[in-house]
Amino acid sequence: MALRSNLLIGLQQKVKSWEVAQAEAARRLGVTQLQLNDLLRSKIDKFSLDMLIDLATHAEISVLAAGDPHHDFSAD
């Protein structure tokens, strides 16, 4: 669960750092706007670990860094 939480937080930070509309952020991640909204609202139960890893890959987030709860993903 910790890795899922860290990935979710990392994805939220990364999306916010892009400073783009939700439609563009969803396109970059390869998800619908509804899925992006769920991610941004921390609805972790809607995301499997596999899906979060896929989203992290789209966002160019290192899954290894996601194991560090103090990593600042917006700087990646």
N, CA, C and O atoms as a MOPAC input file, in Angstrom:
PM7 MOZYME 1SCF
protein

 N      0.82300 1    -1.20100 1     0.00000 1
 C      0.00000 1     0.00000 1     0.00000 1
 C      0.86400 1     1.26100 1     0.00000 1
 O      0.48500 1     2.27100 1    -0.59300 1
 N      2.02000 1     1.20800 1     0.66000 1
 C      2.88100 1     2.38800 1     0.73000 1
 C      3.37000 1     2.79200 1    -0.65500 1
 O      3.41600 1     3.97900 1    -0.97700 1
 N      3.73600 1     1.81000 1    -1.47400 1
 C      4.21400 1     2.13200 1    -2.81500 1
 C      3.08300 1     2.74800 1    -3.63900 1
 O      3.30400 1     3.71200 1    -4.37300 1
 N      1.88400 1     2.19900 1    -3.52100 1
 C      0.73500 1     2.78500 1    -4.23900 1
 C      0.51900 1     4.22800 1    -3.79500 1
 O      0.29900 1     5.10600 1    -4.62900 1
 N      0.57800 1     4.47300 1    -2.51300 1
 C      0.37900 1     5.83400 1    -1.99300 1
 C      1.45600 1     6.77600 1    -2.51400 1
 O      1.16500 1     7.89100 1    -2.94700 1
 N      2.69500 1     6.31900 1    -2.46600 1
 C      3.80000 1     7.16600 1    -2.94400 1
 C      3.68000 1     7.44600 1    -4.43300 1
 O      3.94100 1     8.56500 1    -4.87500 1
 N      3.28900 1     6.44600 1    -5.21000 1
 C      3.09600 1     6.66600 1    -6.64200 1
 C      1.97000 1     7.65800 1    -6.89000 1
 O      2.09900 1     8.54500 1    -7.73400 1
 N      0.87400 1     7.51700 1    -6.16600 1
 C     -0.25600 1     8.42900 1    -6.32700 1
 C      0.16200 1     9.86500 1    -6.01000 1
 O     -0.16000 1    10.78800 1    -6.75900 1
 N      0.86700 1    10.04800 1    -4.91900 1
 C      1.33900 1    11.38700 1    -4.53500 1
 C      2.29600 1    11.92700 1    -5.58700 1
 O      2.21000 1    13.09300 1    -5.97200 1
 N      3.20300 1    11.08200 1    -6.04800 1
 C      4.15300 1    11.50200 1    -7.07900 1
 C      3.46200 1    11.92100 1    -8.36100 1
 O      3.84100 1    12.91200 1    -8.98700 1
 N      2.45000 1    11.16500 1    -8.74800 1
 C      1.69700 1    11.52300 1    -9.95400 1
 C      0.94900 1    12.83800 1    -9.77300 1
 O      0.90900 1    13.66200 1   -10.68600 1
 N      0.36300 1    13.03400 1    -8.60800 1
 C     -0.32800 1    14.30200 1    -8.33600 1
 C      0.64900 1    15.47500 1    -8.43100 1
 O      0.33800 1    16.49700 1    -9.04200 1
 N      1.81800 1    15.32600 1    -7.83100 1
 C      2.81700 1    16.39900 1    -7.88200 1
 C      3.27200 1    16.67100 1    -9.31400 1
 O      3.41600 1    17.82200 1    -9.72400 1
 N      3.49300 1    15.59900 1   -10.06400 1
 C      3.96400 1    15.75300 1   -11.43900 1
 C      2.92100 1    16.45500 1   -12.29600 1
 O      3.24900 1    17.37200 1   -13.04800 1
 N      1.66500 1    16.02900 1   -12.18500 1
 C      0.58900 1    16.64400 1   -12.97800 1
 C      0.47400 1    18.12800 1   -12.63500 1
 O      0.34500 1    18.95900 1   -13.53400 1
 N      0.51700 1    18.46500 1   -11.36200 1
 C      0.43600 1    19.87600 1   -10.96600 1
 C      1.62200 1    20.67400 1   -11.49800 1
 O      1.47700 1    21.84600 1   -11.84900 1
 N      2.79100 1    20.04600 1   -11.56000 1
 C      3.98100 1    20.76000 1   -12.04200 1
 C      3.91600 1    21.05600 1   -13.54100 1
 O      4.58400 1    21.97000 1   -14.02400 1
 N      3.11100 1    20.28300 1   -14.27900 1
 C      2.97000 1    20.52800 1   -15.71000 1
 C      2.24900 1    21.84000 1   -15.99000 1
 O      2.47300 1    22.45700 1   -17.03200 1
 N      1.39300 1    22.27000 1   -15.07900 1
 C      0.62300 1    23.50500 1   -15.25000 1
 C     -0.11700 1    23.54500 1   -16.58600 1
 O     -0.02600 1    24.51500 1   -17.33900 1
 N     -0.85000 1    22.46800 1   -16.85800 1
 C     -1.66100 1    22.36900 1   -18.07900 1
 C     -3.09000 1    22.04400 1   -17.67600 1
 O     -3.35800 1    21.67800 1   -16.53200 1
 N     -3.99500 1    22.18000 1   -18.62100 1
 C     -5.39900 1    21.83200 1   -18.38800 1
 C     -5.51500 1    20.32700 1   -18.12300 1
 O     -4.66100 1    19.54500 1   -18.54100 1
 N     -6.58000 1    19.93700 1   -17.42400 1
 C     -6.77200 1    18.52500 1   -17.11300 1
 C     -6.87000 1    17.67400 1   -18.37500 1
 O     -6.41800 1    16.52800 1   -18.38100 1
 N     -7.44500 1    18.20900 1   -19.42700 1
 C     -7.55300 1    17.44600 1   -20.67200 1
 C     -6.16000 1    17.10400 1   -21.20400 1
 O     -5.92500 1    15.98100 1   -21.65000 1
 N     -5.25000 1    18.05300 1   -21.15800 1
 C     -3.88700 1    17.81800 1   -21.62300 1
 C     -3.15200 1    16.85100 1   -20.69500 1
 O     -2.43700 1    15.96400 1   -21.16300 1
 N     -3.32200 1    17.01600 1   -19.40200 1
 C     -2.67300 1    16.11500 1   -18.44800 1
 C     -3.17400 1    14.68600 1   -18.64700 1
 O     -2.38900 1    13.74000 1   -18.60700 1
 N     -4.47300 1    14.53200 1   -18.85900 1
 C     -5.04100 1    13.20800 1   -19.09900 1
 C     -4.45800 1    12.60600 1   -20.37700 1
 O     -4.13900 1    11.41800 1   -20.41700 1
 N     -4.32200 1    13.41400 1   -21.40500 1
 C     -3.74900 1    12.94600 1   -22.66900 1
 C     -2.31600 1    12.46800 1   -22.44800 1
 O     -1.93200 1    11.41400 1   -22.95500 1
 N     -1.52200 1    13.23100 1   -21.69600 1
 C     -0.12500 1    12.85900 1   -21.43900 1
 C     -0.02400 1    11.53000 1   -20.69000 1
 O      0.89800 1    10.74600 1   -20.91600 1
 N     -0.97900 1    11.28900 1   -19.80000 1
 C     -0.95100 1    10.05800 1   -19.01200 1
 C     -1.65000 1     8.89500 1   -19.72000 1
 O     -1.49700 1     7.74100 1   -19.32100 1
 N     -2.41300 1     9.20000 1   -20.76600 1
 C     -3.13000 1     8.15100 1   -21.48100 1
 C     -4.35600 1     7.65700 1   -20.73500 1
 O     -4.70500 1     6.47900 1   -20.81000 1
 N     -5.01700 1     8.57100 1   -20.00900 1
 C     -6.22800 1     8.23000 1   -19.26300 1
 C     -7.34000 1     9.19900 1   -19.63900 1
 O     -7.11400 1    10.19200 1   -20.33100 1
 N     -8.54100 1     8.89100 1   -19.17100 1
 C     -9.65900 1     9.80800 1   -19.38300 1
 C     -9.57400 1    10.93500 1   -18.34600 1
 O     -8.85300 1    10.82900 1   -17.35300 1
 N    -10.31400 1    12.00100 1   -18.59200 1
 C    -10.35600 1    13.08600 1   -17.61200 1
 C    -10.98500 1    12.62000 1   -16.31200 1
 O    -10.59700 1    13.08400 1   -15.24000 1
 N    -11.94400 1    11.71300 1   -16.38600 1
 C    -12.55700 1    11.16900 1   -15.17600 1
 C    -11.52100 1    10.41100 1   -14.34400 1
 O    -11.48000 1    10.55200 1   -13.12200 1
 N    -10.68800 1     9.61000 1   -15.00400 1
 C     -9.63400 1     8.88900 1   -14.28700 1
 C     -8.62800 1     9.86200 1   -13.68200 1
 O     -8.18000 1     9.67200 1   -12.55100 1
 N     -8.27600 1    10.89500 1   -14.42500 1
 C     -7.34300 1    11.89500 1   -13.90100 1
 C     -7.94400 1    12.58400 1   -12.67800 1
 O     -7.25200 1    12.81600 1   -11.68600 1
 N     -9.21900 1    12.90500 1   -12.75100 1
 C     -9.89600 1    13.53400 1   -11.62100 1
 C     -9.84400 1    12.62100 1   -10.39400 1
 O     -9.59600 1    13.09100 1    -9.28400 1
 N    -10.07400 1    11.32800 1   -10.58500 1
 C     -9.97400 1    10.37200 1    -9.48300 1
 C     -8.56500 1    10.36200 1    -8.89600 1
 O     -8.39600 1    10.30200 1    -7.67800 1
 N     -7.57100 1    10.42000 1    -9.75000 1
 C     -6.18200 1    10.44300 1    -9.29300 1
 C     -5.90300 1    11.70700 1    -8.47800 1
 O     -5.30100 1    11.63900 1    -7.40700 1
 N     -6.33900 1    12.84900 1    -8.98600 1
 C     -6.08300 1    14.11800 1    -8.30600 1
 C     -6.86300 1    14.23000 1    -6.99200 1
 O     -6.47400 1    14.98800 1    -6.10400 1
 N     -7.95300 1    13.48700 1    -6.86800 1
 C     -8.75600 1    13.49400 1    -5.63700 1
 C     -8.36700 1    12.34300 1    -4.69800 1
 O     -9.08000 1    12.03300 1    -3.74400 1
 N     -7.23000 1    11.72400 1    -4.99100 1
 C     -6.65700 1    10.66300 1    -4.13100 1
 C     -7.56300 1     9.45100 1    -3.95200 1
 O     -7.57400 1     8.84000 1    -2.88300 1
 N     -8.30800 1     9.10300 1    -4.96800 1
 C     -9.16400 1     7.91600 1    -4.89000 1
 C     -8.32800 1     6.67800 1    -5.22000 1
 O     -8.48100 1     6.06800 1    -6.27800 1
 N     -7.45300 1     6.33100 1    -4.30000 1
 C     -6.45900 1     5.27600 1    -4.51300 1
 C     -7.10300 1     3.92200 1    -4.78400 1
 O     -6.51800 1     3.09000 1    -5.47800 1
 N     -8.27800 1     3.69200 1    -4.25700 1
 C     -8.94500 1     2.40800 1    -4.45400 1
 C     -9.31500 1     2.15700 1    -5.91300 1
 O     -9.61900 1     1.02400 1    -6.28600 1
 N     -9.29200 1     3.19100 1    -6.73200 1
 C     -9.62800 1     3.04800 1    -8.14900 1
 C     -8.41300 1     2.69200 1    -9.00300 1
 O     -8.54400 1     2.49700 1   -10.21100 1
 N     -7.22300 1     2.60600 1    -8.38300 1
 C     -5.99000 1     2.37600 1    -9.13500 1
 C     -5.21300 1     1.18800 1    -8.58100 1
 O     -4.85300 1     1.15600 1    -7.40400 1
 N     -4.96400 1     0.22300 1    -9.44300 1
 C     -4.12200 1    -0.90500 1    -9.05200 1
 C     -2.66200 1    -0.44700 1    -9.07600 1
 O     -2.33400 1     0.59000 1    -9.65200 1
 N     -1.80800 1    -1.22300 1    -8.45100 1
 C     -0.38000 1    -0.91600 1    -8.48900 1
 C      0.12400 1    -0.92600 1    -9.92200 1
 O      0.91300 1    -0.06200 1   -10.30500 1
 N     -0.32000 1    -1.88800 1   -10.71900 1
 C      0.09600 1    -1.95600 1   -12.11800 1
 C     -0.28400 1    -0.69800 1   -12.88500 1
 O      0.51600 1    -0.17000 1   -13.65800 1
 N     -1.49900 1    -0.22100 1   -12.67200 1
 C     -1.93600 1     0.98800 1   -13.38100 1
 C     -1.12100 1     2.19500 1   -12.94400 1
 O     -0.73800 1     3.01400 1   -13.77900 1
 N     -0.85100 1     2.31800 1   -11.64800 1
 C     -0.05300 1     3.44300 1   -11.15700 1
 C      1.36400 1     3.39800 1   -11.72400 1
 O      1.94300 1     4.43900 1   -12.03400 1
 N      1.92000 1     2.19700 1   -11.85800 1
 C      3.25900 1     2.07100 1   -12.46100 1
 C      3.20800 1     2.49400 1   -13.92300 1
 O      4.11200 1     3.18500 1   -14.39300 1
 N      2.16300 1     2.09000 1   -14.65500 1
 C      2.01200 1     2.51900 1   -16.04800 1
 C      1.89100 1     4.04100 1   -16.14800 1
 O      2.51200 1     4.66000 1   -17.01200 1
 N      1.09900 1     4.63400 1   -15.27400 1
 C      0.94300 1     6.09000 1   -15.28200 1
 C      2.26900 1     6.77300 1   -14.94400 1
 O      2.60900 1     7.79600 1   -15.53900 1
 N      3.01200 1     6.21600 1   -13.99900 1
 C      4.31500 1     6.78100 1   -13.63600 1
 C      5.25300 1     6.74000 1   -14.83000 1
 O      6.02700 1     7.67100 1   -15.04800 1
 N      5.18700 1     5.66700 1   -15.60100 1
 C      6.02000 1     5.56700 1   -16.80500 1
 C      5.65200 1     6.65900 1   -17.80300 1
 O      6.53100 1     7.29700 1   -18.38100 1
 N      4.36000 1     6.87400 1   -18.00400 1
 C      3.90400 1     7.94700 1   -18.90600 1
 C      4.36300 1     9.31500 1   -18.40500 1
 O      4.67200 1    10.20000 1   -19.20300 1
 N      4.40700 1     9.48500 1   -17.10000 1
 C      4.78500 1    10.76600 1   -16.50000 1
 C      6.29600 1    10.89300 1   -16.31200 1
 O      6.78700 1    11.90600 1   -15.81300 1
 N      7.02700 1     9.84900 1   -16.71900 1
 C      8.48600 1     9.81700 1   -16.59200 1
 C      8.93400 1     9.92900 1   -15.13700 1
 O      9.88200 1    10.64400 1   -14.81200 1
 N      8.22700 1     9.20400 1   -14.27200 1
 C      8.57200 1     9.12400 1   -12.85600 1
 C      9.25800 1     7.79200 1   -12.61800 1
 O      8.77000 1     6.75100 1   -13.05900 1
 N     10.36600 1     7.81800 1   -11.93700 1
 C     11.07400 1     6.59000 1   -11.57800 1
 C     10.30100 1     5.85500 1   -10.49300 1
 O     10.00700 1     6.41900 1    -9.43900 1
 N      9.98000 1     4.62000 1   -10.75000 1
 C      9.27000 1     3.82700 1    -9.74800 1
 C     10.17000 1     3.60700 1    -8.53400 1
 O      9.67200 1     3.47900 1    -7.41500 1
 N     11.47500 1     3.56200 1    -8.73700 1
 C     12.40100 1     3.43400 1    -7.60600 1
 C     12.30600 1     4.65200 1    -6.69900 1
 O     12.35000 1     4.51600 1    -5.47600 1
 N     12.17700 1     5.83100 1    -7.27700 1
 C     12.04700 1     7.05300 1    -6.47500 1
 C     10.75100 1     7.05400 1    -5.68800 1
 O     10.66700 1     7.66300 1    -4.62100 1
 N      9.74800 1     6.37800 1    -6.20700 1
 C      8.45400 1     6.33200 1    -5.51900 1
 C      8.54500 1     5.59500 1    -4.18700 1
 O      7.67100 1     5.74400 1    -3.33300 1
 N      9.58900 1     4.80800 1    -4.00800 1
 C      9.78000 1     4.13700 1    -2.73700 1
 C     10.27300 1     5.06400 1    -1.65300 1
 O     10.27500 1     4.70300 1    -0.47600 1
 N     10.69600 1     6.26900 1    -2.04100 1
 C     11.19500 1     7.27500 1    -1.08100 1
 C     10.07900 1     8.26900 1    -0.80500 1
 O      9.75700 1     9.07400 1    -1.67800 1
 N      9.48000 1     8.24100 1     0.37100 1
 C      8.35100 1     9.12600 1     0.65900 1
 C      8.69100 1    10.60000 1     0.67900 1
 O      7.78700 1    11.43700 1     0.67900 1
 N      9.98700 1    10.94800 1     0.69700 1
 C     10.38600 1    12.34600 1     0.74700 1
 C     10.85300 1    12.87600 1    -0.61200 1
 O     11.31700 1    14.01300 1    -0.70700 1
 N     10.73300 1    12.07100 1    -1.64800 1
 C     11.17100 1    12.48300 1    -2.98200 1
 C     10.22200 1    13.54000 1    -3.54200 1
 O      9.00300 1    13.40800 1    -3.43400 1
 N     10.78600 1    14.58700 1    -4.13900 1
 C      9.97900 1    15.64900 1    -4.76100 1
 C      9.83800 1    15.35300 1    -6.24200 1
 O     10.76500 1    15.60200 1    -7.01200 1
 N      8.69300 1    14.82600 1    -6.65300 1
 C      8.48400 1    14.40300 1    -8.02200 1
 C      8.33200 1    15.57500 1    -8.97900 1
 O      8.56100 1    15.42200 1   -10.17900 1
 N      7.95600 1    16.72400 1    -8.47900 1
 C      7.77900 1    17.86200 1    -9.37100 1
 C      9.11800 1    18.32900 1    -9.92600 1
 O      9.15300 1    19.04300 1   -10.92800 1
 N     10.21800 1    17.93800 1    -9.29100 1
 C     11.54600 1    18.34700 1    -9.74900 1
 C     12.11900 1    17.39100 1   -10.79800 1
 O     13.15000 1    17.69300 1   -11.40100 1
 N     11.47400 1    16.24800 1   -11.02700 1
 C     11.98500 1    15.27400 1   -12.00500 1
 C     11.81300 1    15.76700 1   -13.42500 1
 O     12.18800 1    15.07200 1   -14.37000 1

